Amino acid sequence: MFDLFRIVENRRYYFILSLLVILPGVLAMIYNVITLPTHTPWRLSVDFLPGNRFEVKFTQPVSEDQIRSAFQSFGIANPAITRLGDPAENVWQVRTVFIEGERAQQIRNALAQVAPLDDNSTQIQSVSPTVASQVTQAAIVAVIVATVAILLFIWWSFRRADHAFRYSVCAIAALIHDILIAAGITAIFSALFNWEIDALFLTAMLTVLGFSIQDTIVVYDRIRENLTRRRGESFEAIVTRSLLETLNRSLTTSLINIIVLTALLLFGGASIKQFVAVLLIGMISGTYSSIFVAVPLVVAWFERDLWGTRQRAPQVAVAGK
């Protein structure tokens, strides 16, 4: 009979659940690579691509054709036009190739001729090809540096435990799990609702990494303590005990964060909703992976039994030096 709290013993069910959540996101990323003009897993915002983004709010209803005509009069044949929010708000986003500042202002004036603009809610963002390339490179470097730093930190912190490097590798595997879930769901929303990733997406992902690894380290630290206190017990028993001892703390902390993020998602401004949604997805995934992925993976590696289906004598834990 399945017992929710026999986490390590029932790890195959949790691993399968993770795969079922990750797979649709991976398929969505592949679909986006094939179908998007940029051939990227997500729609990229102006932060990562050379170009301009016009976000305009009209004070009266306008049609997409009217907006398109205004851009075409300046020789921009295929601007990407998207309505934002409630149609009654008359807010539109237009993505174009890179346009110099003076010409962009002329286009804004042309849009004002279509219908009066709300100056407080109208903005133009532009990124040159050089800046876009630098931002993309910086994003890649930031993720790589953060991952390597986490790997080394956990290895150093648990260097006295038996097979310390395994803890690091399993923690990184859990981080990859969280990245794939957050990135995959974003890719699905990108395909269905035209979501674009921007610099805030990178901020959200790095925040998720930090939160997830924090929970994982708390459990790892309790395992290290129990390895010394309970010499002679099986490794699986010690890990299960450590998980249950830290479960309340992990779930309580996560629940508080999830409540706050849900409130922001429901009542916050439209400009931060996507950022908050990615954070919320990452928080839920990070909490799950710390308990149901990172730690069971350590046991699976120790026992050389990924799915926990083989019948074998319990492996006695080694506390290390």
N, C-alpha and C positions, 0 to 999 in steps of 0.2 A: 504494500500500500504506500502511495506517495505521501511523504511527510515534508512539508514546506521547510522545516527547520533542519532537516538532514541535508544541509546545503552541499557539503563536499561529496557525500555519497551519491546524491542525485544530480551531480554536476552536468551530466549529459543532457538533461532536460533544459537546464539554463543555457547551455552552449547552443542547443538547437533553437531555443527561443531567440537568442542573439542573432543567429544566422538568418532566421525568418524575418527579423526586423531589418538587418543590414542588406539582404539580397535585393529588395525592391529599390532601395536607394542606389545601389551599385548599378542596377539596370537603368535607372533614371539618368545617372551620370553618363553611362554609355550612350543612351538615347540623345542626350544633349550634345555630346561630342560629335555625334553623327549629323544632327540636324541644325545646330546653331552655326551661324556664319563664322563665329570665332573658334569653333571646334574645341570648346572648353566644357568641363562638366557642369558649369553654371553660367547663367547670364552674368556678364561682368559689367560693373558700373563704370562710370567715368573715372573712378579712382585707379583702375587697372588698365584702361584702354585710352589711347589718345582720342580725344573727341570732346564734345560738349553735351551737357545735360541741361535742358531748359525745364524748369518746373514753374508753370504759370497758373495763376488762379484768375479766372475771368469773373466779372461781376454779373454776367448774364450768360445764358446758355449759348454754346457754340458747337459746331459739328467738327468731326475729325477732318472732313474734306476742307473746311475753311482754314484750319490750322495747316494742313498739308500744302494748300495753295500759297500761303504766306511764305513757307520755306522754299517752295519750288520757284517762287519769283526771284529768289537769290541763287538759283542754280543748284539747290540741294534736292536731288530727285527722290530719294527714298528715306526720309526721316522716320525713325521708329517712334510711333505715337501711342501712348498708353494713357487711359483715363485712371486717375487715382482716387480712391475713396468713393464716397457716395456721389452718384451722378449729379445730385442737386448742388453739390459744392463747386462744380465747374472747375476742377483742378486737373491739369493735364501734364504729362511728362513727355518730353521730346528728346530723343537721342540722335545726335548727328556726328559727322566726321569733325575733325578739329577745325575750328573757326577762330580767326583772330578776334581780339577783343572789340575793336571798333565795328567790325562787321556783325558780330554777335549782338551788339547794342542796336544796330540798325534793324536786325531781325526782331528784336524785342519791340521796337517802335512799330514795326509792321504788324505784329500781333496785337498791339494796342489799338490799331486801326480796325482790326476784326471785331473786337469788343473791348470795353474798358478793362484794365487790369487792376487787381488788388496789389499795390506796390509792396505791402508788408509780407505778402505770401508768395511773391514771385522772385525767383532766383535763377542765376545762370552760373553753372560750374564748367570749367574747362581744364583739361589736362593735356599738355603737349606730349608728343611721342617719347621724348627723353624722360620726362617725369614719370610717365606711365611705366616705362621699363624699369626705372629705379624703384618705384613702389612695389612692383611685382617681385623684383629680386630681393628687396628688403623683407617682404612677407615670407618668402621661401627660407631665407637665412634665419629669420626669427623663429620659425617653427623648428628648423633643424637644431639650432643652438639650444632652444628650450628642451627638446627631446634628449639631446646628449647630456645636458646639465642634470636633468632628472635621473637619467641612467647612472651617471657617476655618483650623484648624491646618495641614491639608495644603496648602491654597491658599497660606498664608503661607510654609510651608517650601519649597515648590516654585515660588515666585513668579518666580524667575529662569529657570525652564524655559519652553520654548515651550508655550503653551496650558496654563498651570498649573491653571486651573480645571477642566480636563477630568480631571485626576488626582483631584481632590476628588470630582467627581460620580461617577466610576467606582468610587471607594472606597466611597462611600455606597451605590451600587447593589449592591456586594458585601455590605455590611452588611445591606441589605434582603433579599438572597438568604439570608443566614444566619438572620435573624429569621424569614423565611417557613418555612424548613426546620424550625427548632426549634419554632416556634409551631404549624406544621402537624402535625408528629409528635405534639406534646403534645395537639393537638385530636383526633387519631386515638385516642390512648390515653384521652383524656377520654371519647370516645364508647364505646370498647370496654371499658375497665377502670375507668371512673368516676374518673379522675384529676381533681384540683382544683388550680387555680393559686392560689398564695398569695404572700406577700411574698418568699419565697425564689425563686419563679419569676422575679420582676423582678430580683433580685440575680443570678441565673444568666444572664439575658439581657444585663444590663449587663456582666457579666464576659466573656461571649462577644464582645460588641462590642469590648471593649478588646483581647482576644486577637487577634481577626481583624484589626483595624486595625494592630496591631503588626507582624504578618507582612506585611501589604500595604505598609506604609511601608518595611520592610527592602528589599523588591524595588524599590519606587519609587526609593529612594535609590541603589541600584546602577544603575538605569537612568539616573538623573541623572549619575552619575559617568561612565558609559560614553558618554553623549551628548557629553561634553567630550573624552574620550580617543579616541573613534573617529569623528571628524568625517568625513562623506562616505559612511559605511555607511548602508544602509537602516534605517529606524526598526524594521521588523519584525525584522531581524537583530540589532540592538542589544538589543531587548527579549527575544528568545529567548536570547541570550547571558547577559543579566542574570538571567533566570529560572533557567537551568541553574547559574549561579554561586552562587545563593542557595538552590537546591533542597535541598541536603544539610542546610544549617543549619535550614531551615524544617521539613523532615520529621523531623529528629532531635529538635528541641525539642517538636514536636507529639506524637511517639511517646512521649516520656517522660511528658508530661501525660496522654496517653490511657491508658498503663499504670497510672498512679497512680489515675486516675478509675475505671478498670475494677476495680481492686482494692477501692476504696471501694464501688463498686456491688455487688460480689459479697459483701463481708465487712462492710460498714458497717451501721450501725443502720437500722431500717426508716424512721425519721423523716426521714432525709436521702436515701433512695434516689431519690426523684423529683427532688430538687434535683440530685443527682449525675448522673442520667440526662440531664437537660436540658443540664447542662454538657458531658457527654460528646458528645452529639449536636452541640452548638454548636461544640465544639473540632474535631471531624471536619469539619463544614461550613465552619468558619472557615479551616482549613488548605486545604481544597479551593478555596474561593472566592478566597483570596489568590493562588493560583497559576493557577487555571483560569478565573476570572471577572474579577477586578479588572483584571489586567494585559492580558489579551486584549481587554477592552472598550476600553481606551485605544487599542490598535492599531486596533480596528474603527472607532473614532471618527476617528482620525487618517487612516485610509485610506478612510473613508466606505463601509465594506464589512463589515456585521455578521457575515455568515456565512463570509467569506473564500473566496468561490467565484468572484469576478470575476477575469478575467485582466487584469492591468495592470502597468505598470512599477513597481518598488519605489519607495516614497516616501523621499527622502533625509531623514534626521533633522536637526533644528535644535536646537542645544544651548541656545539662549537667551543672555541677557546674563550 
